[in-house]
């Protein structure tokens, strides 16, 4: 069926290949001699691979029998392997959307070849397979065979979609440097887009023109003009991702197609991005959004009377939040179009929009002032503020106003305390959908009290080893992360992982407290035994022997051109008391010291105090600011590097009495 459909599409697509001219098109399966002989890429000699060529050809086709049309996206890419030991892209995933079974996307005409000189290893048909992804998505997956130094990995595919207004555009910049990137669109003039170029690099070529009577109207066999746009970018540097960043889409060189309007072949023009007032009206009238916010009476009947009778607004809001949170299980989808939240509530299963729109209704039913908030997740990129682009938004939160304070809520995570929204939603700002007074931007502020606290009491034994107890407490996002790990692995597996021996350290009798009470910090208690390092007559003891929130410097690049975003502020406090008894005496202690970031952004300190035969140590690291501009990179890198040195490399030197 796929092949027949693709041949049908080819009848309409053959004349769209206007880029098939010298310098624009590379024939599939025939790499050039120059490409085969390339040994390294001069602009980035350390690169493990280089994209030799890539093209994207997007065009519209008519399906006459269905009086409909589709967007066809043809992609072709060639990648040179320069260092197989560091090359990690031999497996390819091509995502596509299937939704709930209607208006599915399809991937057709896919091929892949590994070129090794004159030898070619094609990926066999049965080596392409489909995997399930979250949120109504699947992916076509395959692995190139016989990959070695000098291999050229080449693949192509065609994606057919009915979703013209979710077209992502084209990314010119990737993990590897790219020598040549070509992108073309051929679209009927009745579909209008705003085209925005992101990233630091400029286009090497851009041309556009009108093709007269190019597009076949499926309903009456008439013709419309098409607009052709061609974009070329050359010699594009690689983009290296590092920890603590927002979506790479915010920073890479790419072109985005953002829908402006659509004029049907018969009828009035539909404008998509006129004003926020129009957007408010559109959301209010949508059956899957505005209509779902008129269920207050339903949820008033569902809420227990005991909740409705709570006098304190904050406590009542917490109770409503817990009621919705415990009723639902998140199905992994962000939106579930066409669904009624009453059905989702009965099924106890729903998308993000089902759950958080239910929460808005339930809070309003409990005489609290609540609104929905639309936003883009961290991985989805930042929405533009210049004008409304609905496709930029892929998520919904709830905001409740109590005593002039706006509290963001998300009931999709059963481990999240009141006021702690998932990390995926911490993306600068969202739009509060106030249909009465008009929508407005609101900062997405994280929960502030994110603390990892550890207190260790250890004593030297006569045989020279150390033993004692450790008590830990994790608050806010740090506790949420641990609770979700426990929920995913189960408690027994989590404890096994934590009890594994590490470099002469043995952990036993591991206990976790307050797992179920998510409003309390997660507590962990265990016994510890340590065999110190012996060098000659010296005994070396590393005092920070258990896990801290960060135990390595996450910043390793020479320079970074995009901001750092930790998501939330956090504090790590570590108290250690070491009783040497009559076994050891101190020969050398590390120096106490303090390092600071500019202003009040962050501070890290460690103090060592010898009191008789006991060493008392206090380590405290506080990051008060969680967003930093690129020009702060070197100071942040140095700050965390010094912190890790304090924790892992500075040791106490003892000798036996």
Secondary structure, DSSP 8 states (H G I E B T S, - for coil): -HHHHHHHHHHHHGGG-TT-STTT---TT---HHHHH--S-GGGTT-SEEEEEEEEEEEEEEEGGGTEEEEEEEEEEEEEES-TTT---SEEEEEEE-TTSSS--EEEEEEEEEEETTEEEE--GGG-EEEE-STTEEEEEEE-SS--TT-EEEEEEEEEES-GGG---EE---SSEEEEEEEEEEEETTEEEEEEEESS---SEEEEEEEEEEEE-TTTS-EEEEEEEEEEEEEE------SS---GGGTS-EEEEEEEEEE-SSS-EEESSS-HHHHHHHHHH-TTTGGGG--HHHHHHHS-HHHHT--SHHHHHHHHHHHHHHH-EE-S-S--TT--HHHHHHHTEE-HHHHHHHHHHHHHHTT-EEEEEEE--GGG----SSS--GGG--EEEEEEEETTEEEEE-TT-TT--TT---GGG-SSEEEEE-TTT--EEEE----S--EEEEEEEEEE-TTS-EEEEEEEEE-HHHHHHHHHHHHHH-HHHHHHHHHS-BTTEEEEEEEEE-SS-TTS-EEEEEEEEE--EEETTEEEE-S--S--S--S----SS--SS-EE-SS-EEEEEEEEEE-TTTEEEEE----EEEE-STTSEEEEEEEEEETTEEEEEEEEEE---EE-GGGHHHHHHHHHHHHIIIII--EEEEE-
